[in-house]
Amino acid sequence: MVKRLLIALGSVLTLVAALFAYMLPAHADTGFQVSDGRLVDAAGNDFVIRGVSHAHTWYTQETQSFADIKSLGANAVRVVLSSGDRWTENGVDDVANIVAECKANELICLLEVHDTTGYGEQAGAATLDQAVDYWLRVQDAVEGEEDHILVNIGNEPYGNDAATNQGWAGDTSAAINRLRDAGFDHTLVVDAPNWGQDWQGTMRDNARSVFDSDPHANTVFSIHMYGVYEQESTIVSYLEHFVDAGLPLIIGEFGHDHSDGDPDENAIMSHAERLGLGYVGWSWSGNGSPVEYLDMVEDFDADRLTPWGERIFNGPDGIASTAVEAPIYGGGGDPTDPPTEEPTDPPTEEPTDPPGGDCEADYRVTNEWSGGFQAEVTVTAGSDLTGWTVAWSFGGGESVSHAWNASVSSNGSSVTATDVGYNGALSAGQSTSFGFVGTHGGSVSTPALSCTA
C-alpha cells in the first residue's frame, strides 16, 4: 500500500514538474533578460551597452565597419535596417550576414527598423505594425540568436504630433505582443516618440504599463538625446526617473551637436556611466548634409577619427575606457550590482559673481523652424534662494507648448515659470536653466524677463 502511494505520489510530482516546466517561458535559459531593471545575459551577468550606430541599409558594402567599430573598443553596434517601406528592404539573407558579422567580431547587435522614423509627421513613415511585419519576414535570420542580438522594433516611431503620439503606448504594446506570439524570445528595445526625444513625456509616463504588457518582461526602453537635452539637469531628471522606477533604459542615440540644439554629451556619458546605463552614439560614418559633423570617422576609415569620434571613443567616460565585452564572448565576469552612488541634484554650475536683486534671468532662442522654436532661460541667483519665479510677455504671437525643468503657465501673451523643487535652491551667483518648445506666428521675439524669489 505504502509502495503504491509512493509511486502515485511520484507520478503526481512528475506531472506537476512537467506542467511547471511547460508554464515557464521558453526564453528563461537563453538570451538576454531584464532583471530588476537591468539588462543581463542568460547567466545573470550584467551587460552595459557601449556602442555606436552603423547605417548599414544605405551602405551595405561597408561590412568592414563591424571589425573597425570593435577595434576601437565598442561592445555593441546598432545596425540600421529598412523594412522596404521607405528604403530598399534588407532581406533575410542580408540580416543573417549582419548577425554573422556581429558574432565574428564579438559585438552584441541591436537591429533596428528605420522606416518608422517620425510616423505621423514624416511623410511615408511606416507604422510599428508594418515594422513587425518586417521582423516576421526576417525571423529565420534572428531565431536562435537571442544571446547575440537585441531587436529594436522601430526607430523613433512617432514625430511631435501630440494626437498621434497618444497611440504610442497601445501600439508599442501591440507590437511587442505580436512578436511574442510569433515566437520572438529576444530582448526587445522600444524607442520613444517625439523623434525619439520624448519631450512630451509619453514614454516616461507609460513605460510601466508597456513593460508590464510584455509576457516575457523583457523590454528595454530607448531614449534619444539631442537638442532637448542641452542641460545636465534635464538629462539627470530623465535618466534617474527610469532608474528610480526600476525600469530598463538605454540612451539609444545621442550626438555632440544637432540641428535642434547642442546636447550635453559630457553629461550624457558621465551620468550613463554613474548609473550603469548603456549608450549608443550616432553614428559611425556616412551622415549627409547638414549633419555630417555626426560622423565618428571620415569616409568609413577607422584611422581618421573626427572630433566626435575622438570624444566618444577616447574621451572621459568614453567607449574605450568603459566598455566591457559581452560575457558570451569571454568578457564580463560575475554579476555586478548597479551603482549605489547617490544621485546629485542639479544645479551643478559653480557660483559666479551674483547679480543685483533676488535673481536675474537670461533668455536665449536655441532653435527655430517654420511655426515653432526652442528656447532656454538661465536663472542666476543674486542672493541665496529657496525658490524662484520668472515672468515675461511675448511680443510676436509666440506661445509655450511644452517645458522642462520649470512649471510654466500662460495667460494670453503673459508667461510665468517657477522652479520644480530640485532646482529651486540656489546659492548667490549660482545658476540653473530650463527650456521649452513653443509655437510662433511668423516671428520669434526676445522678451524682457523679470525674476523674483
N, C-alpha and C positions, 0 to 999 in steps of 0.2 A: 504494500500500500504506500509506504513512505517512498519507495523507489519510483512508483508510478507518479506520485505527487511531485517528486523532484524532476522527473522527466517532463511532466506537464509544465512545471514552473520554468524549466529551462526553455521549453518551446515558446512560452509566453514572452520571456525575456528576449529571446532571439527575434520574435516578431516585433516587439517594441523597439528593439535596436534597429531593425530594418526600417521600420516606419520613421523613426527619428532621423536616420541617415537619409531617407528619402526626402524628409521635410527640410533638411539643411540646404542652403543654397549651394549649387554645384560649384560656385566660384570660390568657396571658402578656403580651399587648399592650394590655390594658384593665383598668380597675378597680383597686381597692386590692389590695396584696400584702403579705405578710410577708417582710422581707429582713433577715437577721442579727438576728432577734428584734425588729425594728422594723416599725411599720405605715407603708407608703409608698404613694404613688399610682402610676399607670401609668408616669409619667415618672421615678420614683425619688425624688420629693420626700417628705421626712419629714412625717408628719401626726400631731400630738399632739392628741387629743380634749380639748376643754374644753366640756362641755355639761351639760344638765340633762334629767331625765326629765319627760315630759308624759303624764298619764293619759288619753290620748285615748279609750280604749274606754269609759270612764264619762262622758266629757264631749265627745262627738263634735261638739257645736255650737261648741266653743271653738277654732275654727281660727285666730282672730286671735292665738292664743298663739304660733304659729310666728314671726310677724313681731315680736312683743314679745320673745321669747327672743333673737332675732337682734339686736334693737335694744340690748340690754344687753351685747352683746359675745360671745355664745356662737358657736362654730363648728360645733356639733353638737347634736342633740336625740335623746334616746332615747324612742321612742314605744311606749306600752303598747297592745298589741292583744290580742284574745281569739279563741281558736280555736273558740269555741262550746261548749266542754266545761264551763265554769263560768259564763261570762257570754255576752252576745249576740255572735255572731260578727261580726267586721269583714270584710266580703266583698271581693271583688277590686276592685270599683269604689271602695270606701272607701279601700283601700290605695293604689290608683293616685292618688287625690286627695291622700293624705298625701305620697306621693313628689313630686307636683307642687308641693305647698306647701313642702316642704323645698328643692326646686330653685329655686322662685321667690324664696325668702328666703335662698338661698345657704348652706344648712345641710347638713351631712352627717347622714344619717338612720340611726339604729340602730333597727331594727324588732324588737320582742321579743314573744313569746307569753307572756302572764302566767298562763295556766291551769295551767301545770306547777308553780306555786309550792308548795313543801313536800310534793311527792309522797312517799307512804309514811308521812306523819304528818298531812297535811291531808286531811280527807275530801273526796272528789270531785276532787282534783287530777289533772290529765292526765299521761300519760307523755310522754317525749320522742318516742316513736313516734307518738303522737297529734299532737304538735306538728308533726312532719314531714308528717303527713297534711294538716295545715292549710297549711303552706308550699306543698305541691304544688297545693292548691286555688287559691291566690292567686299562683301562679307567673307568670301573664301580667302581673301588675301590677309585678313587680320584675325581670323578664327584660330584659336590656339596660341596666340601671341600676347596673351594678357600680361605676361611677365616683362614684355619689352615695349609695349605701346599703350598710350592713353588716347581715347577718342574724344577730340574736341568737336562737338556736334556741329556747330556753325559759328563762324566768325562774326562778331558784332552784329547780332541778328536783328537789331532794330535801330532806327535813327532817333531823332529827337521829337518825333510827333507823339505828344502825350496820349492821345486817344489810341493810337496803335500800340504804344508801349503797355497799355493796360492788359494786353494779352500775353505779355512775356511769361508770367508765372504759369498760366494754364498751358500755353504752347510748349514751354520748356518741359513741364512735367509729362505732357503727352508724348513728346519726342523721346524722353527717357524711357517711358513705358513701352513704346513701340519697339525700341531697340532691345529692351529686356525680354519682351515677348518673342522676339526673333532669335534670341539666344546669345545676345551680346553680353558677355560676362566681364567686360573691360571696365576699368575706371573711366567714367565719363566726365568730361570737362564742359562746363556751360559758361558762355560769355554773357556779360552784362549788356543791357540796351544803352541808348544814348551813344551810339558808335563805340560801345564798349566802356564808356567812362562813368555811367550810372550817376550822373549828376542830379537826376530826379529821385535817386534812392530806391528805384524799383527793385533791383536785385537785392540790395541790402535789406529792404523791408519784407521781402518774400522768400528769402533764401531758406529759412527754416522749413516752410511748407513745401518748397521744391525738393529739398533734401529728404524730407520725410516721405515724399511720394515715390522715391526710388526703392523698389522692393529689395534691392541689394545694399541699400545705404552706402553707396559707393560713387557719389557725385562730388566733384570739386568745382568751386566757383572761380571764375577768372575775371579780374578787373583790368582794364587797360588804362594806363596813366599817361595822359598828355597834358594839354593846356589847362584842364580843370584842376590839375594837381601841381600848381606852381608853389603853393605854400606847404611848408613842412607840417603845420598843424592839420591841414586838410588830409594829408597822407596818413598821418598818425591816427586821426579820428577814424578814417575808413578801415585801415588795416586792423586796428585794435577792436573795432566793433565785431569783426568776424572771429578773432582770436578769443575775445571775452565770451562770445556766444558758443564757442566750441564747434565752429563751422569751418570746413576746409577751404582755404583761399590761396590762389597764386596770382601774381602780377603777370598776366599772360602776354602783355605788350607794354613797352614804355620806350621813350627815347630821351635824348638830351635837349631836344628842341622840337618845335612843331608849328604848323601853320596857325593853330588856335591858341598859342601861348608857349611859355617856356617852363616845361615840367622840371621839378627839382630832382634830378636823377641822383644826386648825392644822398638826399633824404630817403628816396625810394629804396636805394640799395642798402643804406645803413639800417633802416628800420626793418627791411625784409630779413637782413642778417640777424638783427636783435631778436626778432620774433620767430625766427626759424621758418620763414615763408619762402616759397620758390619764386623765381622771377625768370622771365624770358624777354630779352631785348629785341627790338625791331631795328634793323634786320641785317642779315649778312651782307648782301650786295644786290645791285640791280634796281634800286629805287630810282624812279624817274623824276623829272622836274615837276613841281618845285621842292621836292623833299629828298633830293639826292644826298643832302647832308646826313641822312639817317643810315647811309651805307657804313658798315663797320670796316670793310676792306674795299679797296679800289679794284673794279673790274674782276671780282671774284679771286683776287690774288692774296693769299694769306700772308705774304711778305710785305704787303702795302697797307698797313693799318691806317685808318683815318683817325682823327682826334677822338671821335665817338668810339671807334673800335679799341683804341688805346685805353680809353676811360673804362669801358665795360669789362674788358678782359684783364687789364693790368692795374687798374686804379684801386683805391681803397674799397673794400667790400666787393671787389670785382670777382669775376668768374674764376680766374686763375688761383686766387687766394682762398676762395670759399667753397668751390665745387668739390664734392666727394662722389667718386664713381659709384654707380648703382651696385648694390651688393651682388646682384646676379652676375655681374662681370668681375667680381672679386674685390670691389671697393666696400666702403662702409665698415660694418662690424656689428657689435651688439646693439640692440635697440637703444636709442637715446631718448631722454625725456626732453620735452620742449623747453626752451629757455625760461628761467624763472626770474630774470631781471625785471624789476618793477618798471612799468612804463613811466616816462617823464611827461608831464603835462606841458603843452605849449603855453606861452611863447618861449622860444629859446634864444631869441636875439639878445645880444649884450646891450645893456643900457648905454645910451648916448647922452649928451647934454640935454636936459629936459627943456621943452618949450615953456612959454609962459601960460598961465591958466591951468585948468584941470588937465586938459589934453588937447591935442591937435590932430586933425585927420587930413590925409592926402589922398586924392582921387586920381586914378590912372586908368585909362582905357587900354586894355591889353590886346583886344582883337575886335574886328568889325567886319560884318558881312551884310549882304542885302537883307534889310529888315531886322537885323539883330546885332548884338555886340556883347562883349565880355569886359568887365571892369574889376578893378581891385582897389580896396580902400585900406590904407595903413594908418593905424591909430597909435600915437605916441603919447605916453603919459607925461604931464607936466609936474605931477606930484604922485605920491603913492595912491593907487586907485583900488577899489574893490569891485568896480563895475564901470561901464561907460555907455554912452548913447551918442550916435552920430545922426545928424539930420541934414537934409538938403532938399532943394526943389529942382526938378528937371526943367530945362528951358527949351527942349527940342522935341517934345512929344514922346520922350522915352518912358519906359516902364520896366519894372523888375519882374522877371519870370520865375527865377529860382536863385537862392543864395546859399552859401555855405559859410560856416564859422561865424554866423550872426543871425539873429532873428530879425527879419525885415518885414515891415508893414508899410502900406501906401494909402494915401488919401488924395486922389487926383494926382497932381504932379509932385506932391509932398511925400517924402520918404523918410522913415525913421528906422535906424538899425541899432540893435542893442547886443551886448555880448551874450554868449551862450554858456556862461558859467566857467568853463575851464580856461577861457581866455580873457576873463574879466579882471582878474587881479594883476596889476602891472606896477612895477616899481618906477619911480621917477626916471624918465629917459628911456624906459623900455617900450618896445613896440610889438604889436601883433597886427595881423591882417585878416580881412575877409573878402570874399569875392562874390560875384553874381553874374548871371546871364540875363540880358534884357532884350527888349524889342525897341525899335525906333521907327519913325515915320519918314525917314529920309535923311536925317542928320543926327549926329551924336554930339552933345554938349559936354562941357566940363564944369559941373556946378560948383558953387561955393559951399563949403561944408562947415557945420558947427559941431563941436564936440564938448560934451559935458559929462561930469561924473555923476 
